[in-house]
Amino acid sequence: MAASTVVLSEQIRPWHNAGLRFLFDEDGSIAQAMADAQAAASAVQAAPVAQPVPSSVAPAQQAAPQSIQQQPKQQAAPVAQPQKQRPQRPASHSTAVPPRAMPSLVIHPTNKPPEEWPEQWQGYWSKVQIPSPVVWTYWSLGDDLSGHADAKRREILKKLISSINLPRGTSSFWPVAASGAVAGDLTPAPEIFLAGLRRLRPRYSVVFGSKALKSFMPDSTLRPYLFTQFLGHRLIALPDVDYLVKSPNMLAPVVAYLRTAIRLSR
């Protein structure tokens, strides 16, 4: 049986070339992009090739240069040359890799300084480093920075960050939601999160999970393993940390992706 050829979407090709072999397709959008790429490739293969238009010039007219030499007083009529038709290519279904348009802010940062934030958020702020080249966040981070820390999440993040060999002192954890009385009782404060993000001035912010992402970008269509420009830096979307805890085999492709996506000089 002959081996079949898989046509990769241009959104995925750079990460495939970098060694990425597994993707978390949260809502099927990656599968749809692959199907679009396959359809575009099939359309190109099936596109009709334009045939050359047969010449409408009679044999006697084609020999005009010779007859002109024999009869110098006669002027040869201009011969219309047939216009070649170019084959039309089907419109491409692929999009820019990856999306780079600056998303519009639906939620705006608070103008209050950190000393006027709620006490719990002041506590979170006291643990960050300013500026911070890389900022990490996920929905349950408020719990992990308070009294409801999860050892499995901490272990996964420790392994991930050590695997991509970031220089010491370049990362900060900044939550999108504050913890409550019990684990899982989290209250988002996107206006404070965005204000902190601006003050941290990161080069990269890494967001795990769509719930955390939509807490401050409710209209976002960003999917795992893609990024966009946001508040002057690169925002990277990844699967949720709790998903990585349940599926530790997915940690390797996340590490491979981040090694390519985050570039910091030592």
C-alpha positions, 0 to 999 in steps of 0.5 A: 500500500502506497504511503499517503501524504499529509498536507499540514496547515501553514499554522502548524508547519513551523511547530512541526518543523521544530519537532512538535508532534502532538496538539491539544485540539480543544474545539476542533479548530486545528482539525478544521485548519488541516481539512482546509489545507488538504482541500486547498492542496486538492484544488491546486492539483485538480486545477485545469492547465491552460492549453495554448491557443492555436495560432490564427495566422495562415501559413502564407502570413507566417512566411511573410518575412520571406515574401517581404524580402522578395517584394520590397515595395509591398508592406506587410500587414501587422499580424495579431499575436494570440494572447496567452491565458494564465491558469487561475489559482484557487484562493488560499484557505490558510491564514497568517502564521500565527495571527499577529493583529492586535486584539481590541481591549474589551476590558481596560486596566484600572488606573488605580496604583497597586497600593490602592488595590484590594489587600489580596491583590497587593499580596499577589503583587508583592511576589512579582519581579518588575520588570519581568520578561516572562509572565505566567498565568492560569485560572487556578493560580490565585489558589496556588499563591494563597492557602489552597496550593496544589502540589501536582500543579506546582510540580508540572510547572516546575518541570516545565520551566526548568525544561526550557532553561529560562535565565534565573529571575526572568519569570513572574506568576501573576493571577487572573483571579483571586482565591476565596474561602475554599479551593476553586472559589475564584473571583476574576479581576481582569482590570487589575490583571491587565494593570499588573501586566502593563506594569510588569512589561513582559516580552512574553505572557503565557496563558494556560487554558481558555478560561483564564484567557477569556477572563480578560479577553472575552472575544478571543479566538486564540487556541493552544499553540498559537500567539498574538500581539497584546499590550506591546508583547507576545501573548501565548496560549497553551492548554490548561495546567490541570489538563497537563496534570491529568495528561502528563504525556502532553508536557513534552510537546508544550516544552518543545513549543515553548523552546521555540516560542520564547527567546531570551538572551542570557 
